[in-house]
Amino acid sequence: MRLTVDASVVVKWFVSEELAETAKLLRTHRLDLHAPDLLLAEFVNVLWKKSRRREILEVTRYLDETPRLQEDITLHPMPRLIGRAGRISLLLNHPVYDCLYLSCAEGTKSSFVTADQRLVNKVEASALGITVRYLGSHAFADDIGRAAVAPVIARRTVEALAEAHDLLTATGEIGDSVARARLVALVGALSADERLDLLALGLFGQPNGPDWRTCHEQSSAELAGADVNHLVRGAPFWRRGVERLFDTAP
């Protein structure tokens, strides 16, 4: 899912306020986030305002997070967006700062997400054709919740891993065997998201296993300390997990 986010959303990643839990769901690497580079200045400006109102203390701790936003969000230079943003500003009779985000959303073919309900209403009432989502919408929270745990590992990848594990089990080999080396190599080639899915599939495929989101959340908590042995302990349930996940089981 591709989204453009503004400072009203991003600040909730760090500051406890209304809708913060929904905003934090956006920080998963399974979402493709975009914003104009103006976001950095607006983010710091929000922190400054909150510091003046004494809503947050030790503001420098939050300022240190600013450069790291580029790890989660693709930032687009303002000169590429300003022309279209100006036209949108005139059309909506709205400040150009917000319209830079709309220009970004339009240019990246993404939905614009904001905690500003009035801006959402204004865009929806216009003829712009840009999809806008209000962060506080229950429907949006449900959509993001599903996207945050959507599997990224391919079925063929799971099958290759299951076959490698079958071979290791059939030969009964341990240590530095060829069969083990193949399984270790396949696991080592997985991305962090694929490893998370693999752990979750091992839980999801078990008899009376919990729902996918619960499996995913539990596996996410385990992933940081998971070595190869931990990752493959659910191997006997991988195939069943895939079948159950994609509703192909009899």
C-alpha positions, 0 to 999 in steps of 0.5 A: 500500500502506497501512502503520503503522510503529513506531519500531523500523522508522523508526530504521533509516532513519537508523541502520545496523543489521540490516534497515536496507535493508528498512526504507529501502524503506518510505520511498518515496512510493508507500507510504502510511505511518501512525503515532500521534504517539507515534512522534516521542517513541519515535524520539528515545528510541531515539536517546538509548539508542543515544547512551548506549551510544555506538552513534551519535555526533553524535546531534543530527544525527539529532534534526534529522530528527525534524520531517521524519518528518511528511513521510513519515508521517501522524501520528495524535493519541494521544487518538483512539487511546488508548481502543482501544489500552487495550482491545487492551493488556488483550486482549494483556496487553501494554504500551499503547505498542505497542498504540497502533500496533495501534490506528492500524493498525486505524483506518487499515485498514493493516498494522502493520510492526515489527521486534519478532518477539515482538509479531508472534507475539503479535498473530498468536496473538490474535483481533484480526484486525489484519494484522502484518508482521515487517520481517525476513520475506523475503515482506514484503521482496519485497512492499515491493520490488514496491510501491516500484517499482509504476507510478503513471503512468496508461496514458492519460497515457503515450499522451497524451505519446506522441501529443504527441511523435509530433506534434512529430516529424511536424512537425519543429518546434523551439523554441517551437512549439505542438507542443513547448509541448504536450509541455512542458506535459504533462511539466510536469504530471507528479508526481515519481513519474510523471516517474520512471516515464516515465524508466523506461518509456523504458528498459524499452521498449528492445530487450533492456531490463533488468527494470523494477526495474533501470530504475526504480533507474537512473531514480531516480538520474537524476531529480534532474537531469532536464530536459524534454529528458532526460525525453523522450529515451526517448519512442520506447520509451514505448508499448513500455514500457507494453505490456511492463510490463503484459504486453500485448505480442504 
